[in-house]
Amino acid sequence: MIKPNKLAKNNFLSSLDLSTDEIIHILNLARNFKNKDLNIYLKNKILGLIFDKSSTRTRVSFQVAMSRLGGTTIDLNPSTSQIGRGEPIKDTARVLSRYCDVLAIRTYNQSNLEEYAKWSSKPVINALTDIEHPCQALADFMTIKEEFLDFKHVVLTYIGDGNNVANSLILCGALLGVEVRIACPIGYEPNPLIINKAREIYMNKNLLKITNNIYKAVSGANVLYTDVWSSMGEENQKEEKDKHFNGFTIDSNLVSKADKNAIILHCLPAYRSKEITNEVFESKKSRIFEQAENRMHVQQALLSCLLS
């Protein structure tokens, strides 16, 4: 039976902190956890959650994953702790390292996450920053692997804002050799540094495509993926972005241009009639709730590798 392997890096701040083999190992572990073929008991291990941004799936999936491993979670709400009163990250990180065995941090700036990792003597996990959402990407590729069994000849098309989710899909896709197409309005392309890093990894640089042509991106795709157009912290840009993203909705017409066996993914929360229609969201092609469930399984696998 497959067992958790210690990861080469102590932290998971970016998709790039994992090798291709480590990603595959985590996905296989997650599958075993999901099928109840594996039971890892990490008694007395403590997960600290530091969430500057609101959360449903990330918070609950981490708490349940840790509970299933036999551990405990402490929710460190910045608004009710000294973190929210301006205590330096380096002080907080060093103190929490003496209480907790691992920290999952959901914040705005990637630099804040890296500061925690610099001063923490325990593993730090990226539970979302403005630049990446690597745990989400693991769940996404687990869902794709469940559907297609492997990643050979899979084309993943992401439609929407070139945000943190898009960035992590690009990086994880590069490591797995998956063709990733990003379709977004002009001016909303993913981070250029992320694109350059991914192209350095890809054996075939043509497997990463960034386009403003939604129909070209969707043609023959196996996976259609979208996210909200305005992320947390962008509420003041909502009306303007809605105008720019007009025509970038996944609807039945767009789905018909993809492969006949294509599946639909969305990392949630979803705003029906904006980035996706209700008809597509609720269709038989949707794997959205399997995708949401898989957050728990991949994070259980990730935690077991970091803590074993």
C-alpha positions in Angstrom: 0.0 0.0 0.0 1.2 3.5 -0.8 2.5 5.4 2.2 3.2 9.2 2.6 6.7 10.2 1.5 8.4 13.1 3.1 8.5 16.1 0.7 11.8 17.5 -0.5 10.8 21.0 0.7 9.5 21.7 4.1 6.9 24.2 2.9 4.2 24.3 0.3 4.1 28.0 -0.7 3.8 27.4 -4.5 3.0 24.6 -6.9 6.7 24.9 -7.8 7.6 23.6 -4.3 6.6 20.1 -5.5 8.2 18.0 -8.2 6.2 16.1 -10.8 6.7 12.9 -8.9 5.6 14.5 -5.6 2.4 15.8 -7.2 1.6 12.3 -8.6 2.4 10.8 -5.1 0.0 13.2 -3.4 -2.8 12.6 -5.9 -2.4 8.8 -5.4 -2.4 9.2 -1.6 -5.5 11.4 -1.9 -7.2 8.8 -4.0 -6.4 6.2 -1.3 -7.8 8.4 1.4 -10.9 9.0 -0.6 -11.5 5.3 -1.2 -10.8 4.6 2.5 -7.8 2.4 1.6 -5.4 4.3 3.7 -5.5 5.3 7.4 -2.8 7.6 8.8 -3.1 8.6 12.4 -1.1 11.7 13.4 -2.0 11.8 17.1 -1.5 15.1 18.9 -0.5 17.0 15.7 -1.8 20.6 15.6 -2.7 22.6 12.5 -2.9 26.4 12.9 -5.1 28.3 10.4 -4.3 32.0 9.8 -6.9 33.3 7.5 -6.8 37.0 6.5 -9.4 36.3 3.8 -12.9 34.8 4.3 -13.3 31.1 3.4 -15.7 28.2 3.3 -14.1 25.3 1.4 -10.5 26.0 2.3 -11.2 26.4 6.0 -13.6 23.4 6.4 -11.6 21.1 4.2 -8.4 21.7 6.1 -10.2 21.2 9.5 -11.8 18.0 8.4 -8.6 16.7 6.7 -6.7 17.3 10.0 -9.4 15.7 12.0 -9.4 12.6 9.8 -5.7 12.3 10.5 -6.3 12.3 14.2 -5.0 15.8 14.7 -6.5 19.1 15.9 -7.0 22.5 14.3 -6.7 25.9 15.9 -8.4 28.8 14.1 -6.3 31.9 14.5 -8.6 34.7 13.4 -6.4 37.8 12.9 -9.3 40.0 14.0 -9.3 38.4 17.4 -5.6 37.9 17.9 -2.5 40.1 18.2 -1.9 39.5 14.5 -4.7 41.9 13.8 -3.1 44.5 16.0 0.1 44.7 14.1 2.4 42.1 15.8 5.3 41.4 13.4 5.0 38.3 11.3 8.4 37.1 12.5 7.3 37.2 16.1 4.0 35.5 15.4 5.6 32.8 13.3 8.2 32.0 16.0 5.6 31.7 18.7 3.2 29.6 16.7 6.1 27.2 15.7 6.3 26.3 19.4 2.5 25.6 19.6 1.6 24.1 16.2 3.1 21.4 14.0 2.0 23.0 10.7 0.5 26.4 9.6 -2.0 27.0 6.7 -2.1 30.6 5.8 -4.7 32.4 3.6 -3.6 36.0 3.0 -3.2 38.7 0.3 0.5 39.1 -0.4 2.7 36.2 -1.3 5.5 38.0 0.5 3.7 37.8 3.8 3.4 34.0 3.3 7.1 33.8 2.6 7.8 35.8 5.7 5.9 33.3 7.8 7.9 30.5 6.2 11.2 32.3 6.8 10.6 32.6 10.6 8.6 29.4 11.2 10.4 26.2 12.2 7.4 24.2 11.2 5.9 23.7 7.7 3.8 26.5 6.1 1.1 25.8 3.5 -0.3 28.3 1.1 -4.1 28.2 1.6 -4.4 31.1 -1.0 -2.6 34.3 -1.8 -3.2 36.9 -4.5 -0.6 35.2 -6.7 -1.3 31.4 -6.2 -3.8 28.9 -4.9 -1.8 25.7 -5.1 -4.0 23.5 -2.9 -6.9 24.2 -5.3 -4.8 23.1 -8.3 -4.0 19.8 -6.6 -7.7 19.1 -6.2 -8.4 20.2 -9.7 -5.9 17.8 -11.2 -7.1 15.0 -8.9 -10.6 15.5 -10.4 -9.2 15.5 -13.9 -7.2 12.3 -13.2 -10.4 10.6 -11.8 -12.2 11.4 -15.0 -9.5 10.6 -17.6 -7.3 8.2 -15.6 -4.1 10.1 -16.6 -3.1 13.4 -18.1 -2.1 12.2 -21.6 -3.8 14.2 -24.3 -5.8 16.2 -21.8 -6.5 19.8 -22.7 -7.5 22.1 -19.8 -9.2 25.4 -20.8 -9.6 28.1 -18.1 -11.9 30.9 -19.0 -11.9 34.1 -17.0 -9.6 36.3 -15.0 -5.8 35.5 -15.0 -5.9 35.3 -11.2 -4.3 33.1 -8.5 -6.2 30.0 -9.6 -5.1 30.5 -13.2 -1.5 30.9 -12.1 -1.5 27.7 -10.1 -3.2 25.8 -12.9 -0.5 26.9 -15.3 2.3 25.9 -12.9 0.9 22.6 -11.9 -0.1 21.9 -15.5 3.5 22.6 -16.6 4.8 20.1 -14.0 2.3 17.4 -15.2 2.8 18.1 -18.9 -0.9 19.1 -19.4 -1.9 21.4 -22.2 -3.3 24.5 -20.5 -5.2 27.2 -22.4 -6.1 30.5 -20.7 -8.8 32.6 -22.3 -9.3 36.1 -20.9 -10.1 39.6 -21.9 -7.2 41.8 -23.0 -5.5 43.2 -20.0 -6.5 40.3 -17.7 -3.8 37.8 -18.7 -2.0 35.8 -15.9 1.1 37.0 -14.3 4.0 37.2 -16.9 6.5 35.8 -14.3 4.2 32.8 -13.9 3.9 32.3 -17.6 7.7 32.5 -18.0 8.3 30.0 -15.2 5.9 27.6 -16.7 7.4 27.8 -20.2 10.8 27.0 -18.6 9.3 23.8 -17.2 7.3 22.6 -20.2 9.1 20.1 -22.5 6.8 21.4 -25.2 6.3 25.2 -24.8 3.3 25.0 -27.2 1.3 23.3 -24.5 0.7 26.7 -22.8 -1.6 29.0 -24.7 -2.7 32.5 -23.6 -5.5 33.9 -25.8 -8.3 36.4 -25.9 -10.2 34.2 -28.3 -12.6 32.2 -26.2 -13.7 29.9 -29.0 -10.2 29.1 -30.1 -9.4 28.2 -26.5 -12.4 25.9 -26.1 -12.1 24.0 -29.4 -11.7 20.3 -28.5 -10.9 20.9 -24.9 -11.5 18.1 -22.3 -11.9 20.4 -19.3 -13.7 23.7 -19.1 -12.8 25.7 -16.0 -13.9 29.0 -14.7 -13.8 31.2 -11.6 -15.4 34.4 -10.4 -14.5 37.5 -12.4 -13.8 39.6 -9.3 -11.8 38.0 -6.5 -11.9 39.0 -2.8 -10.6 42.5 -2.4 -11.7 43.6 -5.9 -15.3 44.5 -5.0 -14.7 48.1 -6.1 -13.7 46.8 -9.6 -16.8 44.6 -9.9 -18.9 46.7 -12.3 -15.9 47.5 -14.6 -14.8 43.9 -14.7 -18.3 42.7 -15.5 -18.2 44.8 -18.6 -14.8 43.6 -19.7 -15.7 40.0 -19.2 -18.9 40.2 -21.2 -18.8 37.2 -23.6 -16.6 35.1 -21.4 -19.5 33.1 -19.8 -19.4 29.3 -20.0 -22.8 28.5 -21.6 -24.2 25.6 -23.5 -23.1 27.0 -26.9 -19.5 27.3 -25.7 -19.6 23.8 -24.2 -20.7 22.4 -27.5 -17.4 23.6 -29.0 -15.4 21.5 -26.6 -14.8 17.7 -26.7 -18.0 15.7 -26.5 -16.9 14.2 -23.2 -15.6 17.4 -21.7 -16.2 18.1 -18.0 -16.9 21.4 -16.2 -15.0 22.7 -13.2 -15.4 25.7 -11.0 -13.5 26.4 -7.7 -16.5 28.1 -6.1 -18.2 30.2 -5.0 -20.1 30.6 -8.4 -22.2 33.5 -9.7 -24.6 31.9 -12.1 -25.4 33.9 -15.2 -22.0 35.6 -14.9 -19.0 33.4 -15.4 -21.2 30.3 -15.9 -24.9 29.6 -16.6 -27.0 27.7 -14.2 -27.8 25.2 -17.0 -24.1 24.3 -17.4 -23.4 24.4 -13.7 -26.1 21.8 -13.0 -25.4 19.7 -16.1 -24.3 16.1 -16.2 -20.9 17.4 -17.3 -20.3 19.2 -14.1 -17.7 17.8 -11.7 -17.8 20.9 -9.5 -18.8 19.2 -6.3 -16.5 16.3 -6.8 -13.8 18.9 -7.3 -14.8 20.7 -4.0 -14.7 17.4 -2.1 -11.3 16.6 -3.4 -9.9 19.7 -1.6 -10.2 17.7 1.6 -8.6 14.6 0.2 -5.5 16.3 -1.4 -5.0 18.4 1.8 -5.2 15.2 3.9 -2.5 13.8 1.6 -0.4 16.9 1.7 -0.6 17.2 5.5 0.4 13.5 5.9 3.5 14.0 3.8 4.5 17.2 5.7 3.9 15.7 9.1 4.8 12.0 8.8 
